[in-house]
Amino acid sequence: MATRKKQPPVTEPVDPAALKFTHTRLLVADIDACYKFYRDVLKLKPRFDAEGSVYAEFDMGGHVLALFQRKLMNAVVSPGAPETRGTCPDSVVVAFEVADVDAAAAELKKRGVKFVTEPQDQQDWMLRVAHFRDPDGNLIELNAAIKAPL
């Protein structure tokens, strides 16, 4: 009885440009203030103690939010360029889903957060939202789904 030679498994070619999302990194001027804000005010869980560091990460349940000193990234991407955010007021929004936007906003106000927008329904987005800024001026959104009008 002749036996068949075992064929090697067929593998797909590896795409050298295949992307795997790793994290969101906010470039900030004052990393200590931002680190304490995200840790102490928003109560995010740091992945490691980053006080006094130039880099920090927070575990977001399957996602990582990172902070990095803007001047260090600027030195790599645009050596010699001034440390400015540009003329666009916002280039990123960090959005957090909460169970109750109004309750979350009230709690954060007790912790000293000043809101840019008060809780409001955005019917086109099908979300209730409120917005505030971190110490570096990054826009942060709290949101919760609202029911579609009948």
C-alpha positions in Angstrom: 0.0 0.0 0.0 1.5 3.3 -1.1 1.4 6.1 1.4 0.9 9.7 0.4 3.5 12.2 1.2 2.2 14.7 3.7 1.8 18.1 2.1 3.0 21.2 4.0 0.1 23.4 5.1 -0.8 26.2 2.7 -0.1 29.6 4.2 -1.2 32.9 3.1 1.5 35.4 2.1 2.3 37.9 4.8 1.3 41.4 3.9 4.3 43.6 5.1 1.9 46.5 5.4 -0.7 44.7 7.5 -1.8 46.9 10.3 -2.6 45.9 13.9 -4.0 48.6 16.0 -2.0 48.9 19.2 -3.1 52.1 21.1 -4.1 55.7 21.0 -1.3 58.1 22.0 -2.1 61.7 23.1 0.9 64.1 22.7 0.8 66.4 25.7 3.0 69.3 27.0 2.6 68.5 30.7 2.6 64.8 31.1 2.5 64.9 34.9 -0.6 66.9 35.0 -2.3 64.8 32.3 -1.2 61.5 34.0 -2.7 62.6 37.3 -5.9 63.9 35.6 -6.5 60.6 33.8 -5.5 58.5 36.8 -7.0 60.6 39.7 -9.9 62.5 38.2 -11.1 60.1 35.4 -10.1 57.0 37.5 -8.4 55.2 34.6 -6.2 52.3 35.6 -2.5 52.9 34.8 -0.7 49.9 33.2 2.4 50.9 35.3 3.4 53.8 37.6 4.4 56.6 35.3 4.7 59.5 37.6 7.7 61.6 36.6 8.0 59.7 33.3 7.7 60.9 29.7 5.3 58.1 28.8 2.2 56.6 30.4 -0.4 54.0 29.5 -3.9 53.3 30.8 -5.7 50.0 30.4 -9.1 50.7 28.7 -10.4 47.1 28.6 -9.0 45.9 25.3 -7.5 49.2 24.3 -4.6 51.3 25.5 -4.7 55.1 26.0 -1.1 56.4 26.1 0.3 59.8 26.9 3.7 61.0 25.6 5.6 64.3 25.8 4.8 66.3 22.7 8.3 67.8 22.6 9.9 64.4 22.3 7.7 63.3 19.5 8.2 66.7 17.8 12.0 66.2 18.0 11.6 63.0 16.0 8.9 64.0 13.5 9.8 67.7 13.1 13.2 68.5 14.5 13.7 72.2 15.2 10.0 73.0 14.6 8.2 75.0 17.4 6.1 73.0 19.8 2.6 74.1 18.7 -0.6 72.2 18.3 -1.4 74.0 15.1 -4.4 76.2 14.3 -7.0 73.5 14.4 -8.7 73.7 17.8 -9.2 69.9 18.0 -7.5 67.1 16.0 -8.7 64.2 18.2 -11.5 63.4 20.6 -11.2 60.8 23.2 -14.7 59.3 23.7 -15.8 57.4 26.7 -19.1 55.5 26.9 -20.8 55.8 30.3 -24.1 54.4 31.6 -25.5 57.9 32.4 -24.0 61.0 31.0 -25.7 63.4 33.4 -24.6 61.4 36.5 -21.0 61.0 35.2 -20.8 64.7 34.4 -22.1 65.6 37.9 -19.5 63.3 39.5 -16.6 64.8 37.4 -17.7 68.3 38.3 -17.3 67.4 41.9 -13.8 66.4 41.0 -13.1 69.8 39.5 -13.7 69.1 35.8 -15.0 72.1 33.9 -17.2 71.2 31.0 -17.1 72.7 27.5 -20.6 71.4 26.7 -23.2 70.3 29.3 -25.0 67.0 28.8 -27.1 67.2 25.7 -28.8 64.9 23.2 -27.3 64.8 19.7 -30.2 63.2 17.9 -28.2 62.8 14.6 -25.5 60.9 16.5 -28.1 58.9 18.5 -26.0 59.9 21.6 -26.3 61.9 24.7 -23.0 63.7 25.1 -21.0 66.1 27.3 -17.5 67.4 26.6 -14.5 68.7 28.6 -10.8 69.0 28.2 -7.8 67.5 29.9 -5.0 69.7 31.3 -3.3 69.8 27.9 -6.5 70.9 26.1 -7.4 67.5 24.5 -11.2 67.2 24.0 -12.9 64.4 25.9 -16.4 63.2 25.3 -18.7 61.3 27.6 -21.5 59.5 25.7 -24.4 57.1 26.1 -26.8 55.8 23.4 -30.2 57.3 23.2 -33.2 55.7 21.6 -34.1 56.5 18.1 -37.2 58.6 17.7 -40.2 56.5 16.7 
